[in-house]
């Protein structure tokens, strides 16, 4: 029983990863700014838009866009200029292509509880 308790405590103490995303209308309401690049090679993160929330787990670029701000793990604002972005993304058509190209930006999607 002690082993189970230790494992449980370890798992809940690990950082959470956020992939439920809400796109806000005002930059001041966002957790960070996002720019969609034209070429995969210029992206920090390759993003696959999931159809089901249950598939948007882990910090791997599988995003589920929620309809309500209160349901989101992270709120983003799409900027018009690359220089204003905290994170540059490229939307991919296949789930297997999603993932980080710039690991130094991963902290942006850690869930802050």
N, C-alpha and C positions, 0 to 999 in steps of 0.2 A: 504494500500500500504506500510506503514511503517513496518508493521509486516512482510510482504513478504521480504522486503529489509533486515531486521534484520536476518531472518532465512537464507536467501541466504548468507549473510556475515558470519554467524556462520558456515555454511556448508563448505564454501571454506577455512575457517581458520583451520578446523580440519586437523590433520595429514593425509597424503595420505598413502595408503598401496600399496606395490608393489608386483606383482605376475607375471610380464612378465620377464622371466629369460633368460639370455644368458650365455652359458658356454664358457669361454675364454680359450685360449691355454697356457697362461702365467700367473703365480701367481701375478705378478706385475700389471696386468691389471684388477684384480678382486676387487670387493668391499669387499668380504670376502671369506674365504675358507670353503669348505664343504667336509664332509666325510660321505659316505653311510655305515651305520652300518648293521650288519647281523640280529639283533633282534630289534623288535619294542620297547621293554622296554629300550633300550640303546639310543634311539633317543631323540633329543630336539624337533624335528618337524616331524610329519607324513605327507608326501607329496603325493598328488594325481596329476598325470600328466594329465592336461586337453587337450582335442582335439580342443577346441574352445577358443580363446582368451577372448571372452565375459564372459566366466564362471570363469575366473581367477580373481575374485574380492575379496576384503577384505584380511585381513592378517590371513588366515585360513589354509594355506598349499595347496591351489589349484594353482599349477604352470602351466604356459603356456610357453614352451620353444620357443623363437623366433629365426629366422634364421639370423637376422642381429643385430649386437651389438647396433646400433643406435636406435632400436625399444625396447630395454630392459629397464626395470626399475632398475634392479640390474644385475650385472655381477658376476658370481661365478667361482671359480676354484676348481675342484675336486682334493683333496689331497689323497695321498696313505697311510698316517698314521693318525690315530685318534687324536694323540697328536698335530698335526699341524692344526686341524680344529677349526674354529670359531663356526661352526654349524654342529651338527650331525643329519642326516636325515635318514628316512626309507621310501621307496616307498611303498605305499599301493595300493591295487587293486580296492578299492571302495571309491568313493568320500566322503561318510559318515564317513569314518575312518580318514580322514585328520584332522589335528589340532595340536595345541601346547601341548607339554608335559613339556616344560621348558619355562615358560613365561618370564624369565629374558633375553631371546634371541630375543624376538619380535622386539626389536629396530633395529636389523640387516636388517629387511625388510621394515622399514619405508622409504618412498620415500623422498629423499633429493632434494628439488627444488631450 
